[in-house]
Amino acid sequence: MDPLTLVMLAVLAALVFFMFRNSRKRQKDQAALQSQMVVGADVMTNFGLYGTIIAIDEEANKVALEIAPGTVVQLHRQTIARVVEPIVAEPEDEGVAELNQDNATVMGEPDFGQRIADTDDEPKKGDA
């Protein structure tokens, strides 16, 4: 056997190995997702639709997903991409908020909705 044939066989073997490994990983991830899919879970579909699972039909492979109050859609179970974990908002430190507000007034920035008075330094429209 010449060296080129051996290299080609080694590359082919590596490709097959990585294909099987990737397949097993996807199956493991899908099994973990299926175990998290329970009634009441907030989920996101493959096409970006968020909702709450109302019912799961194992035989027909369907999920009833409530996307708005009173609006329920039927989806294939495999279109669920992930279970959405609730985001916990960290409370803002009050000292930092007060400091930011004080800095805004010290720096001369107007409050929201406050107009800046025209200054004599700036040329007005129509002035040459």
TIKEKOL-75874 format. One line per field, with one value per residue (C-alpha): residue in one letter; x negated, y negated, z. Coordinates in steps of 0.2 Angstrom, whole numbers, always signed. Layout:
N
r: (A / ...)
u: (X / ...)
v: (Y / ...)
w: (Z / ...)
***
This chain:
128
r: (M / D / P / L / T / L / V / M / L / A / V / L / A / A / L / V / F / F / M / F / R / N / S / R / K / R / Q / K / D / Q / A / A / L / Q / S / Q / M / V / V / G / A / D / V / M / T / N / F / G / L / Y / G / T / I / I / A / I / D / E / E / A / N / K / V / A / L / E / I / A / P / G / T / V / V / Q / L / H / R / Q / T / I / A / R / V / V / E / P / I / V / A / E / P / E / D / E / G / V / A / E / L / N / Q / D / N / A / T / V / M / G / E / P / D / F / G / Q / R / I / A / D / T / D / D / E / P / K / K / G / D / A)
u: (+0 / -6 / -6 / +7 / +20 / +16 / +18 / +35 / +41 / +35 / +45 / +60 / +59 / +58 / +73 / +83 / +78 / +83 / +100 / +104 / +98 / +109 / +124 / +123 / +121 / +136 / +146 / +140 / +145 / +162 / +166 / +161 / +173 / +187 / +185 / +187 / +202 / +216 / +233 / +231 / +213 / +209 / +201 / +195 / +198 / +185 / +194 / +193 / +210 / +211 / +225 / +230 / +234 / +252 / +253 / +242 / +248 / +235 / +244 / +247 / +230 / +239 / +238 / +251 / +242 / +251 / +242 / +254 / +268 / +282 / +272 / +266 / +257 / +253 / +235 / +224 / +214 / +198 / +200 / +197 / +179 / +176 / +184 / +182 / +175 / +183 / +170 / +168 / +165 / +152 / +157 / +148 / +138 / +146 / +130 / +125 / +141 / +140 / +122 / +127 / +142 / +130 / +117 / +130 / +134 / +116 / +111 / +125 / +135 / +153 / +166 / +177 / +189 / +180 / +176 / +159 / +160 / +153 / +136 / +130 / +114 / +123 / +128 / +146 / +155 / +155 / +140 / +126)
v: (+0 / -17 / -31 / -41 / -27 / -26 / -44 / -44 / -29 / -38 / -54 / -43 / -34 / -51 / -58 / -43 / -44 / -62 / -59 / -46 / -56 / -71 / -60 / -53 / -71 / -77 / -62 / -65 / -84 / -79 / -67 / -80 / -93 / -80 / -77 / -96 / -97 / -96 / -105 / -123 / -125 / -140 / -136 / -143 / -134 / -133 / -147 / -159 / -158 / -158 / -150 / -139 / -121 / -117 / -99 / -85 / -71 / -57 / -47 / -60 / -69 / -86 / -99 / -112 / -129 / -144 / -159 / -172 / -172 / -162 / -158 / -140 / -132 / -114 / -110 / -95 / -91 / -91 / -110 / -114 / -121 / -124 / -126 / -145 / -147 / -163 / -177 / -184 / -203 / -209 / -223 / -239 / -246 / -262 / -271 / -269 / -275 / -291 / -293 / -292 / -305 / -317 / -315 / -319 / -336 / -340 / -337 / -349 / -335 / -339 / -327 / -317 / -329 / -345 / -357 / -365 / -384 / -392 / -400 / -417 / -408 / -397 / -404 / -404 / -399 / -414 / -422 / -425)
w: (+0 / -4 / +9 / +0 / +2 / +20 / +23 / +14 / +25 / +41 / +36 / +31 / +48 / +57 / +48 / +52 / +71 / +72 / +63 / +76 / +90 / +84 / +82 / +100 / +107 / +98 / +104 / +122 / +120 / +113 / +127 / +140 / +131 / +131 / +150 / +153 / +143 / +155 / +156 / +162 / +155 / +146 / +129 / +113 / +96 / +82 / +73 / +88 / +95 / +114 / +124 / +139 / +136 / +140 / +135 / +128 / +117 / +117 / +103 / +90 / +95 / +97 / +110 / +114 / +116 / +124 / +115 / +122 / +135 / +126 / +111 / +109 / +95 / +91 / +86 / +82 / +98 / +89 / +85 / +103 / +103 / +121 / +138 / +143 / +161 / +170 / +171 / +188 / +188 / +200 / +211 / +206 / +220 / +227 / +230 / +212 / +206 / +217 / +211 / +193 / +195 / +204 / +191 / +177 / +186 / +189 / +172 / +165 / +157 / +156 / +164 / +153 / +144 / +150 / +136 / +134 / +133 / +118 / +121 / +113 / +108 / +95 / +78 / +75 / +59 / +47 / +56 / +44)
***
